Amino acid sequence: MKEDKMASVIQIKDMESKVFQALLSFIYTDSLPEMEMNTIEEGKAQETLWLQHLLAAADTYDLQRLKALCEERLCEHIDVSSMTTILTQAEQLNCCGMKGVCFEFSQNYH
């Protein structure tokens, strides 16, 4: 009996549990869940990283609406410290809008 239960377990090794929980939450609610933040100082950097992971998962599982929501939210997080990683991901995942915002930020920053 125990072997039957173990055989039905699916392990997802390519994403953190918080990201997978958010992915499932989106599938059931059709809205982007809020990330729990420990401190305000760490909050923005943590949320940026979480959104990047969630964007990658949305791309992997072809959830276009979630991908668009993550892309939109990530555009609000573009700053000097995050621009290169966000631009790299925009290029990798073909996020044209996010890529454009990164270029615009880069031009305005100089």
C-alpha positions in Angstrom: 0.0 0.0 0.0 2.8 2.4 0.9 4.5 1.8 -2.4 1.4 2.8 -4.3 1.4 6.2 -2.6 5.0 6.7 -3.3 4.5 5.9 -7.0 2.0 8.6 -7.3 4.2 11.4 -5.9 5.6 13.7 -8.6 8.8 15.6 -7.7 9.4 18.9 -9.3 13.1 19.7 -8.8 13.5 22.7 -11.1 11.8 25.3 -8.9 11.5 26.4 -5.3 8.4 25.3 -3.3 7.3 29.0 -2.9 7.4 29.5 -6.7 5.4 26.3 -7.3 2.9 27.3 -4.7 2.5 30.6 -6.4 2.1 28.9 -9.8 -0.7 26.7 -8.4 -2.3 29.6 -6.7 -2.4 31.4 -10.1 -3.9 28.4 -11.8 -6.7 28.3 -9.3 -7.3 32.1 -8.8 -6.1 33.6 -12.1 -4.3 36.3 -10.1 -0.7 36.9 -9.2 -0.3 36.0 -5.5 1.6 38.4 -3.2 4.9 37.3 -1.8 5.4 37.3 1.9 8.3 39.6 2.8 10.3 39.5 6.0 11.6 43.1 6.0 11.1 46.1 3.8 14.8 46.4 3.0 15.1 42.9 1.7 11.6 42.9 0.3 12.2 44.4 -3.1 15.2 42.3 -3.9 13.5 39.2 -2.7 10.3 40.0 -4.7 12.4 40.7 -7.8 14.1 37.3 -7.5 10.8 35.5 -6.8 9.1 37.2 -9.8 12.0 36.1 -12.0 11.7 32.5 -10.9 7.9 32.7 -11.3 8.3 34.2 -14.8 10.6 31.3 -15.8 8.1 28.8 -14.5 5.3 30.5 -16.4 7.3 30.3 -19.5 8.2 26.6 -18.9 4.5 25.7 -18.4 3.3 28.1 -21.1 1.1 30.2 -18.8 1.0 33.3 -21.0 -1.2 35.4 -18.7 1.0 34.7 -15.6 4.1 35.4 -17.8 2.5 38.8 -18.7 1.7 39.6 -15.1 5.2 38.8 -13.9 6.7 40.8 -16.8 4.6 43.8 -15.9 5.5 43.6 -12.2 9.2 43.1 -13.0 9.2 46.3 -15.1 8.3 48.1 -11.8 11.4 46.6 -10.2 14.0 47.7 -12.7 16.8 49.6 -11.1 20.6 49.8 -11.3 21.1 46.6 -9.4 18.5 44.5 -11.2 18.6 45.8 -14.7 21.2 43.4 -16.2 19.6 40.3 -14.8 16.1 41.4 -15.8 17.3 42.3 -19.3 19.1 38.9 -19.6 15.9 37.1 -18.6 13.8 39.2 -21.0 16.2 38.2 -23.8 16.1 34.5 -22.8 12.3 34.3 -22.5 11.4 36.7 -25.4 9.8 39.3 -23.1 9.8 42.2 -25.6 8.0 44.6 -23.3 10.3 44.1 -20.4 13.3 44.3 -22.7 12.1 47.7 -24.0 11.6 49.0 -20.4 15.2 47.9 -19.6 16.6 49.8 -22.6 14.5 52.8 -21.7 15.8 52.7 -18.2 19.4 52.4 -19.4 19.0 55.4 -21.7 17.4 57.5 -19.0 19.9 56.5 -16.4 22.9 57.8 -18.3 
